Amino acid sequence: MVKVMHKMPSIKDIREKLEEFYQSEHAEMTVKELLTSSSNLLLPTMVQARAILVLKSRLDLREIANRIRVPKNSGKQVQVQIVTQPDYDTWTEGSALSAADPTLSSKSVTLGTFGKVTKISDLLANTSAINFVETIGQIHGGCVQQGILDKIVDAMAGASSANTVSVGSKGDGTEADFKFSDVISAIEACQADGWVPDFILTSPDKMWAAFTTDYDVKQFYGALADLLVQGKFPKALGLDWLTDPYFELAINDGSAWDGSDGEKYAIIGQRGVSAIWAAMQRNPVVEVYRVGTELSNYIVTHMDAGASEGPDESICIIQHAA
């Protein structure tokens, strides 16, 4: 078994590493030749680099989470302590000081293995190494990114006591869009509980509906122009707008929105607070292993990680009226 795992490099470092490989003699070899040569470590190393590049170029929700590094041999269940913000103290000079322990709550994170497994068939084995790295790296990186998004979205959406803002009409069976006024209500709900929301997570079509519906919001003209002309996502209402096409399926148990009462359209939260991400590795791990009974090789990209919601009151969910 060959396993590769490194510290998270920069995009520049990854591109240089891949370019160096693409210009080397190894790139001209087939996958089969590379796996049976003394340079067999190169294949999983390059697939890992390509997969990490995918993660860096797409929405990586670990960036909004409270990230917990799990030591090896710690088991599959992790308890994360959350400190509640206390009120301030007052005292007078010369008086005895009194101190109270902070109020703690605990969130449990269950770690699981996820990623992608690809059998290196005869067809793939006879593919050039450069094409294999590009194709498998993109596919496996995309699967890991999707898994991260799915776990973090599920965790925040599953908060039992989260704030909610309703859109649409109960029982109408029609998928609803939300407007800036709904987002403002969500922000206010979190702020009333003492939190400072700074991101909204939704699908691209919901974002576009919100932006174009409120086109007449005068102070938004400049930011909207940047979005329409240059494709730059503006920071509107003090929030970073984070979108991913897979969000709809992630938050709706794998189904498309259909106007069901209570279906969820967006999550508003605070970075480093509203989501918890616990992982045994910082990068996806890439392995090549051989199954002797099949005389076959497999390439696996995976992570051992899990997610949980942070304090429920730091989260607000925009959902269909129920």
Backbone torsions as a table, in degrees:
resi	resn	phi	psi	omega
1	MET	NA	135.1	178.1
2	VAL	-113.5	126.0	-178.3
3	LYS	-125.3	139.8	-179.9
4	VAL	-130.2	132.9	175.0
5	MET	-156.8	125.5	-178.9
6	HIS	-128.2	172.3	171.2
7	LYS	-67.8	156.3	-177.7
8	MET	-67.7	112.2	179.7
9	PRO	-84.8	171.4	176.5
10	SER	-81.2	164.5	178.0
11	ILE	-60.4	-39.8	179.2
12	LYS	-60.9	-44.7	179.6
13	ASP	-62.8	-40.5	-179.4
14	ILE	-65.0	-46.1	-178.8
15	ARG	-63.1	-40.4	178.7
16	GLU	-65.1	-39.8	179.5
17	LYS	-64.4	-43.8	179.1
18	LEU	-67.4	-41.5	-179.3
19	GLU	-63.9	-38.2	177.5
20	GLU	-62.4	-40.0	177.6
21	PHE	-67.0	-43.8	-177.1
22	TYR	-63.4	-27.4	-179.3
23	GLN	-92.3	-1.6	-177.1
24	SER	-89.6	169.6	178.3
25	GLU	-67.3	-25.1	-178.2
26	HIS	-66.8	-28.3	-179.7
27	ALA	-67.0	-21.8	180.0
28	GLU	-84.9	-8.7	-179.1
29	MET	-83.3	159.4	172.1
30	THR	-80.3	166.0	178.1
31	VAL	-60.2	-41.3	-179.7
32	LYS	-61.9	-44.4	179.3
33	GLU	-63.6	-40.0	-177.9
34	LEU	-69.0	-38.3	-178.6
35	LEU	-69.5	-26.7	-177.6
36	THR	-99.1	4.0	179.9
37	SER	-96.5	175.6	178.2
38	SER	-71.3	-9.1	179.6
39	SER	-102.7	31.0	-175.3
40	ASN	-66.1	-15.9	176.5
41	LEU	-70.6	-20.9	-175.2
42	LEU	-63.5	-37.9	-174.8
43	LEU	-62.4	-55.9	178.2
44	PRO	-63.7	-31.9	178.6
45	THR	-63.4	-43.9	-179.0
46	MET	-72.8	-37.2	176.1
47	VAL	-62.6	-40.8	177.4
48	GLN	-61.5	-44.6	-179.9
49	ALA	-60.7	-43.0	-179.7
50	ARG	-67.3	-37.5	178.9
51	ALA	-66.5	-40.7	178.3
52	ILE	-64.8	-36.9	178.2
53	LEU	-62.2	-38.0	176.2
54	VAL	-62.3	-45.6	179.2
55	LEU	-59.7	-39.5	-177.7
56	LYS	-74.2	-21.1	-177.3
57	SER	-97.2	-7.3	178.7
58	ARG	-116.6	-179.6	179.1
59	LEU	-72.3	114.0	178.4
60	ASP	-109.8	102.2	-173.2
61	LEU	-69.7	-7.8	175.1
62	ARG	-62.2	-23.2	-178.3
63	GLU	-68.6	-20.1	179.2
64	ILE	-99.3	-3.5	-172.5
65	ALA	-97.7	158.8	166.9
66	ASN	-77.8	106.3	-171.3
67	ARG	-91.0	126.5	-178.6
68	ILE	-114.8	121.8	177.3
69	ARG	-87.3	124.5	-177.2
70	VAL	-97.7	120.8	178.2
71	PRO	-64.5	155.5	177.4
72	LYS	-62.9	151.4	177.6
73	ASN	63.4	26.1	178.5
74	SER	-93.8	-0.4	-178.2
75	GLY	88.2	-178.9	-176.2
76	LYS	-100.9	1.0	179.3
77	GLN	-119.8	125.2	-177.5
78	VAL	-121.5	131.7	176.3
79	GLN	-101.5	123.0	-179.0
80	VAL	-110.3	123.9	-179.9
81	GLN	-85.1	133.8	178.4
82	ILE	-118.1	125.5	-179.5
83	VAL	-94.5	127.6	177.3
84	THR	-81.8	138.2	179.8
85	GLN	-65.3	117.3	-179.6
86	PRO	-86.9	169.2	172.0
87	ASP	-76.7	157.7	-179.8
88	TYR	-75.9	161.1	179.0
89	ASP	-104.7	157.5	170.6
90	THR	-130.0	150.5	176.2
91	TRP	-157.2	164.5	179.0
92	THR	-110.7	151.6	-178.5
93	GLU	-59.3	132.8	178.7
94	GLY	89.1	-9.4	179.0
95	SER	-88.5	155.6	179.0
96	ALA	-69.4	138.2	179.6
97	LEU	-87.9	142.6	174.7
98	SER	-123.2	143.1	-178.1
99	ALA	-132.3	144.5	178.0
100	ALA	-118.6	144.2	177.7
101	ASP	-66.3	144.2	176.9
102	PRO	-66.1	150.6	177.5
103	THR	-78.2	124.7	-177.1
104	LEU	-113.4	144.1	168.2
105	SER	-128.6	162.5	-175.0
106	SER	-125.7	137.0	174.3
107	LYS	-115.8	135.5	-179.3
108	SER	-100.3	130.0	178.5
109	VAL	-117.5	124.7	177.3
110	THR	-99.0	122.4	-179.7
111	LEU	-85.3	142.4	175.7
112	GLY	-142.6	160.6	179.4
113	THR	-95.3	131.0	178.3
114	PHE	-144.0	161.4	-179.7
115	GLY	154.8	-136.7	-178.2
116	LYS	-150.0	138.4	176.8
117	VAL	-116.4	130.3	177.9
118	THR	-128.2	126.8	175.5
119	LYS	-77.4	131.7	178.3
120	ILE	-84.7	88.2	-178.3
121	SER	-69.3	173.6	176.8
122	ASP	-58.3	-37.1	-179.8
123	LEU	-64.8	-47.3	179.2
124	LEU	-68.3	-34.3	-178.7
125	ALA	-63.6	-28.4	-179.1
126	ASN	-98.5	10.9	175.0
127	THR	-82.6	152.1	176.7
128	SER	-65.0	146.6	-177.6
129	ALA	-59.9	-37.3	-177.3
130	ILE	-65.2	-41.6	178.4
131	ASN	-68.7	-37.2	179.2
132	PHE	-63.0	-46.6	-179.1
133	VAL	-61.0	-45.1	-179.0
134	GLU	-63.0	-49.0	-174.6
135	THR	-70.7	-54.2	-176.7
136	ILE	-68.0	-37.3	178.1
137	GLY	-61.3	-42.7	178.7
138	GLN	-66.7	-45.0	-178.7
139	ILE	-64.0	-50.1	-177.5
140	HIS	-66.8	-39.6	176.9
141	GLY	-62.6	-40.4	177.9
142	GLY	-64.2	-37.7	179.0
143	CYS	-67.6	-40.0	177.8
144	VAL	-65.2	-44.3	178.8
145	GLN	-60.3	-40.6	179.1
146	GLN	-65.4	-40.0	178.9
147	GLY	-64.5	-41.7	177.9
148	ILE	-61.3	-48.0	-179.3
149	LEU	-61.2	-44.6	-177.8
150	ASP	-60.9	-44.8	-178.0
151	LYS	-67.6	-42.8	-178.1
152	ILE	-71.9	-41.0	177.4
153	VAL	-62.9	-46.2	179.0
154	ASP	-57.9	-41.2	-177.9
155	ALA	-64.1	-50.0	-178.5
156	MET	-67.9	-40.2	-179.5
157	ALA	-66.9	-23.0	-178.8
158	GLY	-89.7	4.8	178.9
159	ALA	-58.4	126.1	-171.5
160	SER	-72.5	-28.1	-175.9
161	SER	-123.4	31.0	-179.3
162	ALA	-67.7	153.4	171.3
163	ASN	-68.1	153.9	178.9
164	THR	-137.8	149.7	171.5
165	VAL	-128.6	129.3	-175.4
166	SER	-100.5	141.7	175.0
167	VAL	-129.6	161.4	-177.5
168	GLY	75.3	-171.2	-179.1
169	SER	-122.5	136.4	-179.9
170	LYS	-56.5	130.8	174.5
171	GLY	79.5	4.7	-176.9
172	ASP	-81.1	-14.9	177.4
173	GLY	65.7	21.9	-177.3
174	THR	-119.5	127.7	176.6
175	GLU	-58.6	135.7	-175.3
176	ALA	-112.0	149.6	170.8
177	ASP	-102.5	162.0	176.2
178	PHE	-117.2	158.2	-178.6
179	LYS	-115.3	174.5	178.1
180	PHE	-58.0	-35.9	-179.8
181	SER	-62.5	-33.5	177.2
182	ASP	-69.8	-39.4	178.0
183	VAL	-64.6	-40.4	177.6
184	ILE	-60.8	-42.0	177.8
185	SER	-61.5	-38.2	178.7
186	ALA	-66.3	-42.1	178.3
187	ILE	-60.9	-46.1	-178.6
188	GLU	-62.3	-37.0	-180.0
189	ALA	-63.7	-42.4	178.2
190	CYS	-69.1	-41.3	-179.1
191	GLN	-64.7	-34.0	179.0
192	ALA	-63.7	-23.6	178.3
193	ASP	-96.3	8.3	174.7
194	GLY	91.5	13.7	-179.0
195	TRP	-107.5	162.3	-178.4
196	VAL	-122.2	86.5	-178.6
197	PRO	-64.2	140.3	-179.5
198	ASP	-137.8	8.8	174.5
199	PHE	-147.1	155.0	169.9
200	ILE	-129.0	135.4	-177.8
201	LEU	-118.0	124.2	-177.3
202	THR	-157.4	-170.6	177.5
203	SER	-93.4	158.3	179.3
204	PRO	-57.1	-40.5	-177.1
205	ASP	-69.3	-32.2	177.0
206	LYS	-70.6	-37.6	177.2
207	MET	-62.8	-47.7	-179.1
208	TRP	-61.8	-38.8	179.2
209	ALA	-62.8	-42.6	179.6
210	ALA	-64.6	-43.8	-177.0
211	PHE	-67.6	-44.3	-175.1
212	THR	-79.6	-28.2	176.6
213	THR	-65.8	-38.4	-179.3
214	ASP	-99.0	37.4	-178.0
215	TYR	-61.8	-25.8	-176.1
216	ASP	-84.2	5.1	174.0
217	VAL	-72.7	105.1	-167.7
218	LYS	-57.9	-42.9	-175.6
219	GLN	-70.7	-4.4	-177.1
220	PHE	-99.5	-3.7	-175.7
221	TYR	-54.5	-49.1	-176.2
222	GLY	-61.5	-46.3	-179.5
223	ALA	-65.3	-39.5	179.6
224	LEU	-65.3	-35.9	178.0
225	ALA	-62.8	-42.2	177.3
226	ASP	-60.1	-38.9	-179.3
227	LEU	-68.6	-46.1	-175.6
228	LEU	-71.1	-36.9	-174.8
229	VAL	-90.3	-44.5	-173.2
230	GLN	-107.5	-9.3	-179.2
231	GLY	75.5	16.8	179.4
232	LYS	-84.1	127.1	178.8
233	PHE	-77.4	117.1	-177.7
234	PRO	-78.8	162.0	171.5
235	LYS	-94.2	103.6	-175.1
236	ALA	-110.2	138.5	-179.2
237	LEU	59.3	27.3	179.5
238	GLY	78.5	8.5	-176.9
239	LEU	-113.7	142.6	165.5
240	ASP	-80.2	128.6	-179.2
241	TRP	-94.6	112.6	-176.9
242	LEU	-108.4	124.0	-177.4
243	THR	-130.3	151.4	175.1
244	ASP	-153.7	135.6	-179.2
245	PRO	-59.4	-26.8	-177.4
246	TYR	-80.9	-8.6	-175.6
247	PHE	-55.4	-43.0	-177.9
248	GLU	-55.6	-46.4	-179.6
249	LEU	-73.0	-35.3	-178.5
250	ALA	-64.1	-41.2	-175.0
251	ILE	-88.4	-10.2	-174.2
252	ASN	-119.5	31.9	176.2
253	ASP	55.2	38.3	174.9
254	GLY	83.3	4.9	-178.9
255	SER	-112.7	158.4	176.2
256	ALA	-79.3	153.9	175.9
257	TRP	-63.3	139.2	-179.9
258	ASP	-138.1	13.0	179.0
259	GLY	84.5	14.8	178.0
260	SER	-65.9	143.9	177.5
261	ASP	-58.9	130.7	176.8
262	GLY	87.0	-4.3	179.5
263	GLU	-66.5	146.5	-167.8
264	LYS	-104.0	137.2	-173.6
265	TYR	-114.3	-22.1	-177.4
266	ALA	-162.9	155.3	177.0
267	ILE	-125.9	129.2	174.9
268	ILE	-110.0	135.2	-178.0
269	GLY	-159.9	-174.7	-178.3
270	GLN	-116.4	130.4	-179.5
271	ARG	-58.6	139.7	177.3
272	GLY	73.6	2.7	-176.1
273	VAL	-127.8	-53.9	-168.6
274	SER	-72.8	-17.6	178.0
275	ALA	-133.4	146.2	177.3
276	ILE	-120.1	131.8	178.2
277	TRP	-124.4	117.9	178.8
278	ALA	-115.5	131.2	-175.3
279	ALA	-147.1	150.5	175.8
280	MET	-85.0	-19.6	179.7
281	GLN	-131.8	150.4	174.8
282	ARG	-84.5	-35.1	180.0
283	ASN	-108.3	157.9	167.5
284	PRO	-60.1	142.1	177.1
285	VAL	-98.0	134.9	179.3
286	VAL	-115.7	130.4	-179.5
287	GLU	-131.2	146.2	170.0
288	VAL	-118.0	124.9	177.9
289	TYR	-136.6	156.9	-175.8
290	ARG	-114.8	132.9	174.3
291	VAL	-100.1	106.8	-173.9
292	GLY	-61.7	-35.8	-178.3
293	THR	-67.6	-22.4	178.9
294	GLU	-102.8	-11.5	-172.1
295	LEU	55.0	39.2	-176.1
296	SER	-124.9	152.0	173.4
297	ASN	-108.3	145.7	176.5
298	TYR	-126.2	147.3	172.5
299	ILE	-117.2	130.2	-174.0
300	VAL	-125.5	131.3	171.7
301	THR	-117.7	125.1	-174.0
302	HIS	-152.5	165.4	171.4
303	MET	-137.2	152.7	173.4
304	ASP	-111.7	103.7	-171.3
305	ALA	-158.8	171.1	177.3
306	GLY	-161.0	169.2	-176.9
307	ALA	-136.3	157.2	173.9
308	SER	-146.1	159.6	173.0
309	GLU	-76.4	152.9	172.8
310	GLY	-84.3	-152.8	176.9
311	PRO	-55.6	127.5	-175.3
312	ASP	-55.4	-39.6	-174.9
313	GLU	-70.8	-12.7	177.2
314	SER	-81.7	-2.6	-175.6
315	ILE	-115.2	138.7	169.7
316	CYS	-130.8	133.4	-177.9
317	ILE	-111.7	127.1	173.1
318	ILE	-89.0	120.3	-173.2
319	GLN	-139.8	166.6	177.4
320	HIS	-70.4	141.2	179.9
321	ALA	-55.6	139.4	-178.9
322	ALA	-136.8	NA	NA
